[in-house]
Amino acid sequence: MHIARRFFLVRSAALIATAALPIGPARGWAVTTMTAGDLRIDSVSDGHIEFPPDFAFSTIPESERTDLLRSLGIDPQAVVRSPLNVTLLRQGDRVVLFDVGSGPDFVPTAGKLAEALAAVDVAPEDVTDVVFTHGHPDHLWGLLDDFDEPLFANAALHMGQAEFDYWTDPATMDTIGEERQSFAAGAMRRLTVVGDRITRFEDGAEVLPGIRAVMTPGHTPGHMSFQVGTPESGLFVTGDFVTMLAGFARPDLGTATDHDPELAARTRAATLAQLADQGWTILGYHLPDGGIGRVRREGEAFTFESEV
Ligand SMILES: [Zn+2]
């Protein structure tokens, strides 16, 4: 297995045609690539989301917060920039995305996936399959483009049955809580547009050859993670069962973005233990440095060891 981080500068075609010198706007993309046999995995960035620290760390008891965050190298007062790492898998003729980022309607710091894909020579119409971890805006809303048309026009779409049922149930709007009602409306609209193109699967299903679904509920009711290949030569796509370094240090605490914090905490502790014991390389959607690393045990807790 080989892992490398590369940096791309992307300029528009017009600029390249006219500029003899590297001038004008260019956007930088860091891409972490992992290869194992004929499997190639890139962590491509959809941008990031910003959270006030009081929200992001609200579930850590105040008496412990400062010491815990400082021990992780995090400034407890600083705005939290949560990265958005979309997993791109290429093997033979298959081009698979795990989640599709935020699209144009969520926050201005996100929705950059199409540009990031261009940096690794993938056009949206090249994508053969999209596999969803869950229905939150930063994972699902990139399904539609600026004109509300499906961006990945040729892709087969795959979502866990329980997750699909939750976001397409009209009652969710009333039960999700006021602060997340826009999540419910946004998911319903997108899933309605692509409805009959979505194949649903259950926990444990082989969604595509070599890709197995692992239900990791709590962050959302039907949240799924995915095993790709084997622990020795493969990857565990986490989705949001763990979303920040504090979740490794204190997996017993819920997070502010979990729908069911207690269930999410139980899922987090059990799944981190399995990943540490089985030695999986993971790709975390919101983890630093492209999100590729390993889970290590540290007493009762865990650490994320970046592999870049
Ligand atoms: Zn997320």
Residues whose N, C-alpha, C, O or C-beta is under 5 A from the ligand:
A	BS01	ZN	D138 D240
